[in-house]
Amino acid sequence: MTTPHPRLTLTEEVAQALRDGRPVVALESTIISHGMPYPQNVEMATEVEEIIRAEGAVPATIAVLHGTPRAGLGRADLELLATSPDVAKVSVRDLAHVMARGGHGATTVASTMRLAALAGIRVFVTGGIGGVHRGAERTFDISADLTELATTPVAVVSAGVKSILDIGLTLEKLETLGVPVLTYGTDDFPAFYSRVSGFRSPLRADSPEEIAAIMRAQWELGMTAGLSIANPVPDAEEIPAERIDGIIERALAEMAEAGIGGKDATPYLLGRIVELTEGESLRTNIALVKNNARLGARIAIHYARSEG
């Protein structure tokens, strides 16, 4: 059993589950504060936690509140994250600054991974991971999610790389960093809104048990990298690539014209795509997060059994 870091505050539910060696699944909070409109963001966060509980695991939504990193949030905490203009988008580089100032921070994939690892949580569910932005050969805009995956032993379940990014270059970068990239149940790497990106998956796994075994083997070898587990959006909920690609290109062009970049790029693009699809992309986003929660809980259960 890993002893949680003393600067972390855990709910009793999360703390007891970790003490007992029961499965715990980390959840990020940027998707609540910067990824979806209110009230859908709170509804999604609550429903995802309930899905994880229904599968037999314990959810641990992670954020920084009043300067304290938290693993496990109540309804009032979720409402604060969803509605307060004072909640910053916090990656790893921002954690110490927000903590020292006593502020509120919604954690990205990278910072959620770091805090989950400090808590002793090995499985983390999100919507999509960040990566190499389109045009990165000029801007050098590459998400800290990738370097965190290379250094932090947490398995991240997503619907693939966000389709607003350069998926091919992101996969190349993950290979260079030595991060195992597994696709669940298919040889095609997914593209967040779509089941197929046009890229072949580097590795394939066909069951939660197999993924848990890969996690165990990875870390028994002393490797510190996490795992990226890509779980395609359900058939009925996907937006086919041939339809979403043009919408993404339009949103990217509008973002460039507005001079938006850096940490503001992804929230802007996701919000604009919701507008351009008249809410369809939001429905797909919610569906894929729920789908990832089911898989993540099952992986966490099998991994906890293997550790017991």
Salt bridges, closest charged atoms under 4 A:
GLU12 OE2 - ARG19 NH2 2.64
GLU13 OE1 - ARG53 NH2 2.97
ASP20 OD2 - ARG22 NE 3.59
GLU47 OE1 - LYS290 NZ 2.52
GLU49 OE1 - ARG53 NH1 3.90
GLU50 OE2 - ARG53 NH1 3.05
GLU55 OE2 - ARG298 NH2 2.91
ASP77 OD2 - ARG70 NH2 2.91
GLU79 OE2 - ARG75 NH2 3.30
ASP94 OD1 - ARG93 NE 3.15
ASP94 OD2 - LYS263 NZ 3.73
GLU137 OE2 - ARG138 NH1 3.51
ASP141 OD1 - HIS133 NE2 3.91
GLU148 OE2 - ARG114 NE 2.59
ASP187 OD2 - ARG204 NH1 3.34
ASP206 OD1 - ARG204 NE 2.80
GLU209 OE2 - HIS302 NE2 3.85
GLU220 OE2 - ARG216 NE 3.13
ASP235 OD1 - ARG195 NE 3.15
GLU249 OE2 - ARG134 NH1 2.80
GLU254 OE2 - ARG250 NE 3.09
GLU254 OE1 - ARG272 NE 2.50
GLU275 OE1 - ARG272 NH1 2.75
GLU280 OE1 - ARG243 NH1 2.85
GLU307 OE2 - ARG216 NH1 2.27
